[in-house]
Amino acid sequence: AIWAAADTVLSHPYLTIKGISGNGAKLYQGHVIVPVRDTSGTLTSLQYISGNGFKRFHTGGKLSGCYFPLGSIRERLFICEGFATGATIHESTGDAVAIAFNAGNLLAVASEIRAKYPALPITVAADNDHEKDNNVGMVKALSAAQAVNAQIIWPPPINGVSDFNDYAKHLRQPSSEGPA
């Protein structure tokens, strides 16, 4: 009922901060809401994102093995953790993306997608949590990629960059070095 009552999100502080468009998300009571779906397309939960990026899931929903799909599968599919990362990859490449919502769900999503599309080239786009003691993003992404025979990519270890949305924003910043 919440998803049906929500409006198309045209602008929101979170989207502005992340430099992305709505990509099929909606707006409900001031939050961007992102649908969580299983491989058959059934809505299993919602993720609510506030203007400052705080995220929570709908109480009682199912997340494990579920994701938010972006785009149509053509030649390959990317799997990543977050909505902004997935939107950035999709907007940059035009390729299909499955947003797993967190590192702990990457393996379950990759396994569900591999079962549905056994020959599909899959690339896991890892978060590179290099500034943390435990790089969970890389560990979980590597495990998921190995389990389903997928490729893995990650952003370079630059201060303030842990995912492909951060990296895209980093690339858009004007260089402080000036002309060579």
Secondary structure, DSSP 8 states (H G I E B T S, - for coil): -HHHH-EE----HHHHHHT---TT-EEETTEEEEEEE-TT--EEEEEEE-TT--EEE-TT---TT-BEEES--SS-EEEES-HHHHHHHHHHH--EEEE-SSGGGHHHHHHHHHHH-TT--EEEE----TTSSS-HHHHHHHHHHHHTT-EEE-----TT--SHHHHHHHHHS--SS---
